[in-house]
């Protein structure tokens, strides 16, 4: 009795099982390999004007930054700031801006450091 066809059938079944286990399911199967889009990972969308207002409000509430002249803009959650302030105030501004809802990134477009 020739066992070659039996061995080939066994190897074919093993190969199909391994492929299915690695996510080789049908194209209609969305349970495996589904990833969240950027919007789902970030939570609710916040407009750029809301981001800017939130950051400016946080600056006004902060003793160190309430009198600082810091320009804040936001574009798709990327915040740009510029101003003339101390290094300590710049660090605080960066920290508060990063904590605002909807912010993806914060950078200084221009900063003039003044002595403390």
N, C-alpha and C positions, 0 to 999 in steps of 0.2 A: 504494500500500500504506500502510495506516494504522499508524503506529509507536506510537500512544498505548497500546494494550494491552501492548506490549513494554516500554515505559518504566515503566508502572505495576507490572508484574511485577518488573522490576529494582529499583524502589524498595521494594517490599514485601519482597523477599529481603534487601536491604540493611538494612532496618529490623529484621527478625528476627535477622539476624546481629549487629547492634549490641546488641540487647537481650540476646541470649545471652551476649555478651562482657561485659556489665555485671552478670552474676550472675542473669540471668533464667531460669536452669535450672529443672528440675522441683522440686517440693517434696521429693522423695526424695533429691535431690542435697545431701549434707552436706559435700562437700569445699570448696565456695566459701562464704565468709562465715561459716564456723564460728569461734566465739570460745570461749576458755577461760572457764569460770565462775570465780567468786572463789576457790573451794576449790582449783581446779587451779593457779591463779596463785600461791597462797600456799604450796603444798607440803603436807606432812603436817599434819594437824590436831593441835594441842596444847591440852590442857585448860587451863582457867583456873587450876586448882590447881597444875598443872605450871608454868605461866608465873609465878605468884606465888612458888612455891618456888625456881625458877631465879633470879629477881631477888633474892630475899632471900639466897640463897646467894652470889650475885655480890657483894652488899653486904658480907657477912661476910668474903669473901676480899680485899676492898679495904682498904688501910691507912687511907684517908681516911674511909671509911664504916663500918668495922667496929664502931665505938662509937656511931654515929648512931642516933637513934630515928626511923625512917621507917616509916610504915604503908603497906603495899602491898596493893591489891586489883586484881582483873582480872575483866572481864565481856566475854565474847566477844572476847578479845584486846585490849580497850581497858583500859589500865592506869591506875589513879588512885593517886597518892601524896600523902602529907601528912607533915609533919614540921617540926622546928625545927632549922635547920642553916645553915651559912655558904653564901654564894653559890657558892663553888668546889665545896663538897660537893654542893649542889643540881645543879649542872651535871654533875658526875661521876655522880650518881645517875640523872639523865635519860639520859645516854649509855649507862650499863650496862643500864638498863631497856629502851631501844630495841633493844639488841643481843640481847636474850633471844629464843629461838625462839618463834614463834607470836604475837609482839607486833605489833599493827596500829597502835596509837597510844598515846602516853604523855602524861599531863597531870598537873599538880599541882592537886589539889582544895583543898589548903590548905598554905601554907608560911609559917613565921615565920623570917625571916632574922636570924641573929645575927652580930655582928662577928667577924672572924677573929682 
